[in-house]
Amino acid sequence: MNKLEKKAIRKLKKEFEKLPQEKQEQAAFYVDKQDDNNYMWDFEIDDKRYKWTYIYETGIIVKH
């Protein structure tokens, strides 16, 4: 795991921890996805699918 991946995971985890504890415990995670430009978490809470992407170049998280 390189520096960019570690930073992406750290930032995504920090953002995820802003969710209420109850929601965090209900989350069902799928496989993380990554390429040269971004790192994505894919998870589900209450039958709603979330995809959060950390973009390496800008350092922002896009939620979709």
Contacts in CASP RR format, 6 or more apart in sequence:
PFRMAT RR
TARGET T0000
AUTHOR 0000-0000-0000
METHOD contacts of the structure
MODEL  1
MNKLEKKAIRKLKKEFEKLPQEKQEQAAFYVDKQDDNNYMWDFEIDDKRY
KWTYIYETGIIVKH
4 39 0 8 1.000
4 56 0 8 1.000
5 34 0 8 1.000
5 39 0 8 1.000
7 54 0 8 1.000
8 34 0 8 1.000
8 38 0 8 1.000
8 39 0 8 1.000
8 54 0 8 1.000
8 56 0 8 1.000
9 39 0 8 1.000
11 54 0 8 1.000
11 59 0 8 1.000
11 61 0 8 1.000
12 39 0 8 1.000
12 41 0 8 1.000
12 52 0 8 1.000
12 54 0 8 1.000
12 61 0 8 1.000
15 52 0 8 1.000
15 61 0 8 1.000
16 24 0 8 1.000
16 27 0 8 1.000
16 41 0 8 1.000
16 52 0 8 1.000
17 24 0 8 1.000
19 27 0 8 1.000
19 45 0 8 1.000
23 45 0 8 1.000
23 46 0 8 1.000
26 45 0 8 1.000
26 46 0 8 1.000
27 43 0 8 1.000
27 44 0 8 1.000
27 45 0 8 1.000
28 43 0 8 1.000
28 44 0 8 1.000
28 45 0 8 1.000
29 41 0 8 1.000
29 42 0 8 1.000
29 43 0 8 1.000
30 42 0 8 1.000
30 43 0 8 1.000
30 44 0 8 1.000
31 42 0 8 1.000
32 39 0 8 1.000
32 40 0 8 1.000
32 41 0 8 1.000
32 42 0 8 1.000
33 39 0 8 1.000
33 40 0 8 1.000
33 42 0 8 1.000
34 40 0 8 1.000
36 56 0 8 1.000
37 55 0 8 1.000
37 56 0 8 1.000
37 57 0 8 1.000
38 53 0 8 1.000
38 54 0 8 1.000
38 55 0 8 1.000
38 56 0 8 1.000
39 53 0 8 1.000
39 54 0 8 1.000
39 56 0 8 1.000
40 51 0 8 1.000
40 52 0 8 1.000
40 53 0 8 1.000
40 54 0 8 1.000
41 50 0 8 1.000
41 51 0 8 1.000
41 52 0 8 1.000
41 53 0 8 1.000
42 49 0 8 1.000
42 50 0 8 1.000
42 51 0 8 1.000
43 49 0 8 1.000
43 50 0 8 1.000
44 50 0 8 1.000
50 63 0 8 1.000
51 63 0 8 1.000
51 64 0 8 1.000
52 61 0 8 1.000
52 62 0 8 1.000
52 63 0 8 1.000
52 64 0 8 1.000
53 61 0 8 1.000
53 62 0 8 1.000
53 64 0 8 1.000
54 60 0 8 1.000
54 61 0 8 1.000
55 61 0 8 1.000
55 62 0 8 1.000
END
